[in-house]
Amino acid sequence: MKLPREALKRFVKKFKAAIDGIIVGLKTDRSIRVQWLIAVAVIAVFYLVRIEPADWLWIVFCIGLVVSV
C-alpha cells in the first residue's frame, strides 16, 4: 500500500506532535516522569529475567495502558 505524499506528511506530523507532547509532559509533569521511570525499570527487570515473547506483549500492553490514561 503506497501512501500519497500528503497523507505521509500528515502521518509524520501527527507522530511529531505526539513525541513533542511526551517531551513536554516529561519536562513539566512529575507523575509522568515517575510513570516513565517505572516503565523503564520494569522493562529492564523483565529483560534481565528473560521473559517469553508472549509475556512481552502483556508488559508492553500494560505499560501503554498506564502511560496513555
GIZIFEN-V320776 format. One record per backbone hydrogen bond with DSSP energy under -0.5 kcal/mol. NH is the residue of the N-H (numbers start at 1). CO is the residue of the C=O. E is the energy in kcal/mol with one decimal. If there is no record, write none. Layout:
nh:NH co:CO e:E
nh:NH co:CO e:E
//
This chain:
nh:3 co:1 e:-0.5
nh:8 co:4 e:-2.2
nh:9 co:5 e:-2.1
nh:10 co:6 e:-2.3
nh:11 co:7 e:-2.3
nh:12 co:8 e:-2.4
nh:13 co:9 e:-2.3
nh:14 co:10 e:-2.1
nh:15 co:11 e:-1.8
nh:16 co:12 e:-2.4
nh:17 co:13 e:-2.1
nh:18 co:14 e:-2.2
nh:19 co:15 e:-2.6
nh:20 co:16 e:-2.6
nh:21 co:17 e:-2.1
nh:22 co:18 e:-2.0
nh:23 co:19 e:-2.4
nh:24 co:20 e:-2.6
nh:25 co:21 e:-2.5
nh:26 co:22 e:-2.6
nh:27 co:23 e:-1.9
nh:28 co:24 e:-2.0
nh:29 co:25 e:-2.6
nh:30 co:28 e:-0.6
nh:33 co:29 e:-1.7
nh:34 co:30 e:-2.2
nh:35 co:31 e:-2.4
nh:36 co:32 e:-2.4
nh:37 co:33 e:-2.4
nh:38 co:34 e:-2.5
nh:39 co:35 e:-2.3
nh:40 co:36 e:-2.4
nh:41 co:37 e:-2.2
nh:42 co:38 e:-2.8
nh:43 co:39 e:-2.3
nh:44 co:40 e:-2.4
nh:45 co:41 e:-2.6
nh:46 co:42 e:-2.6
nh:47 co:43 e:-2.0
nh:48 co:44 e:-2.2
nh:49 co:45 e:-2.0
nh:50 co:46 e:-0.9
nh:51 co:46 e:-1.4
nh:56 co:52 e:-1.6
nh:57 co:53 e:-1.3
nh:58 co:54 e:-1.1
nh:59 co:55 e:-2.3
nh:60 co:56 e:-2.9
nh:61 co:57 e:-2.3
nh:62 co:58 e:-2.7
nh:63 co:59 e:-2.6
nh:64 co:60 e:-2.5
nh:65 co:61 e:-2.3
nh:66 co:62 e:-2.4
nh:67 co:63 e:-2.7
nh:68 co:64 e:-2.2
nh:69 co:65 e:-1.1
//
